[in-house]
Amino acid sequence: MTVAQPAGPMPPQPPQRPALISSIAIATELWLVVIVALALTQIGSYPTVRDAMDKRLAELPKDASETVRRSAEMMTNPGLIVASLVVAVLVGAAIALTAMYFARAGYTWARLILSGLSAYVLVGGVMAFAGERVWTQAPQIVAGVCAAAALLLLMRRDADTYCREMAQFRAYAKTPAALAQAFPTTPWQGYSQPPAPNHRNEGTGHPHE
């Protein structure tokens, strides 16, 4: 016995969510190292920042106004310097982590932002390598090397292809066909009135007349 096949072409299969490629996965993991290395560099620059603020206060002209002098003195406050460095670390980490998250999700704009940040960190690493020999130079160079590797991975063709495929997948997910597949509904069959109850006389078993 043969089963009749349905006539007409088969409906197109919905696109599958692309798998995260290794290029973007490794690049974002490298950026975790970049964030930690830059945080160490930023916090370790406290003595340099403090000395710069002290020098600025010492170089103020004698005829500087009281407001300018008080502002310069306030900038030499150790607590304020540490707080400003911590805020800078938190803001930079938040920006980088946001770009990393959306880059892994396949957004082209996030991949480009993360690439730009990688190039910026790379330049800073090169400048640190040629600068003064201080201990913060080591983590900054490490950050530059990791950023360079991340930049190469983010600029690969497969990374661009992954973002394009994810854009197509997100576009399909917003179509009525995708919504109907995600939330299937049963067709309305109409209302059918239930049968009337059959009342019987108690004790006789005969229905009411």
N, C-alpha and C positions, 0 to 999 in steps of 0.2 A: 504494500500500500504506500503510495507516494503522497506527500503533503504538498499542497499547492503553495507556491511561493508568491508573496505579495507582488503585485505589479507596480512598475514605476521605479525610479532610482531610489537608492537608500538615502535617508536624510544625512546631511553632513555632520560629522562628529565635532563636538565642541572642542576648542583648543585646550590643551592641558597646560597647567601652570609650569613655566620653565624652571628647571632645577638651578639652584645657585651654582655658578661656575667657580672654579678654583681661583681664577685671577682676582675677582672681586673679593672672594672669601679671604685669600691670603693678604691682599692689600689692606683690608680693614683690620685684620689681625696685626699687621705691621704697625698700623696707626695706633693701636693700643700701646705699643712700645714707644711710639713717638710722643704720645700724651704723657706717659710717665717720665720720659727723659726730659721733655720740655718743662714739666712741673719741677723736677729737680733743678734744672737750670735757672728757672725763675726764682724759686725760693733761695737758691744758693747765691743769687745776685744781690742779696740784702746788703752785704758790706759795701759793694760798689755803689749801690743806690744811696746808701747812707752817706758815704764819703762825697758823692756828687751834691747831695743836698747841703752838707756842711760847707762845701766849697762855694756853693751858690750864696749861702748866707754870709760867708766871710767876704765875698767880693761885692757885696751890695755897697753902693756909694753912700757916703756919709749923709748926703742930703736926701736919702730915700724917705718916702713918707712912712708914717707909723703903720699904716695898713699893709704896705708892701713888706715891711720888716716883720710884722706879725705873721703874715702868710708864709714867709720864708722860714721863720722859726717853727711854725706848725708843721711844715713839710719835713723837718728834721726829727719829728717825734717818732721813736722806734715803733710804737704800736700802730701808728698810721701807716708807716712804711710797710710793715708786715701785713696789715689788713689790705692795703692796695695790691700787694703782690699776690696774696691769696685770692682776692677777687679776680685779678687778671687770669690766674690759673683756672679758676672755676668757669669764667666766661669762655675762655679759649677751649677748655675741655667740652663744655656744653655745645659749642658750635661744631667742633670736630665730631662728637658723638652723634649729633643730629644728622650731619652729612653722611656719616658711616652707616647709620640705620637706613636712611632712604636710598643710599647707594646699593646696599645689600638687597633692598626691595626692588631694585631695577629702575630707579628714577635717573634719567640722564642728567638733569640739572644738579642732582646731588653728586653724581660721579664727577662732573666738571668742577664743582666747588671743591671737592676733596682733592682733585688733581691740582687745582690752583694753590690750595693750602700746602700740598706736597712740594710744589715748586718753591713756595715761599720758605718753607723749612729747609729745603735743600740749599738755597742761597745763604740762609743763616748758618748752616753747618759749614759751608765753604769759607765764609767770613770768619767763623770761630777758629777754623783750622789755621788760618793765616794771622790770627790775632794774638793777643797777649796770652801767655801761658798761665792759666788759672785752672782750678779743679773743675769748674763748671764747663770748661771747654770739652771735656770728655763726653758728658751726656748730650751736649748740643751736637757734637759730631756724630754720635750714635743716632740721634734723631734725624740728622741730615741723611745718613746712609739708609735708614729705614724708609724715610720719605722718598728718596730717589728710587728705591725698589718698588714702593707703592705706586709712584707716578708711572713707571714703566708698565706695571700690571694694569693700572686703570686705563692706560692709553692703548691697550691691546685691542685687536679687532673683535675678539670673542666677547670682551666686556661691552663693547658698543652693540654687538648683536644681541646679547642678553638683555640689555636695556630696551632695545627695540621690540623684542619679543614680549617682554613684560608689559610694555605700553600697549601692544595689541591685545594681550590677555586682559588687561584692566579695561580696555575699551569694550571688549566682548562681554565682560562681566556686568556692564551697565546696560546691555541691550535687553529688550523684552524677552527674547528667547532664553537668555541666561537666567533672568529672574523667574521665568516660568519653570525652568528646570530646577532651580534652587528651591522654589516654593510651589510644588505641584498642587493643583486643586482638582477636585472631582466635579464632573459636570452636573448641573442642576437637573434633577430628574422630575421635578414637579411635586406637587403635594397630593398625596393620596389619603382620602378620608378613611379612618379605621372603621371596621365593621361595627354595626350597632350591637350592643349587648343583648343576649337572649334571656330575658327575665322569665323566671318560672315561679309558679305558686309554691310557697313553702308547704311541704307535706304531700302535695299531689303530684308534683313533677310536671304539671301541665303549664304551658305558657299562658300569660294573661290574654284575655279576649279583647 
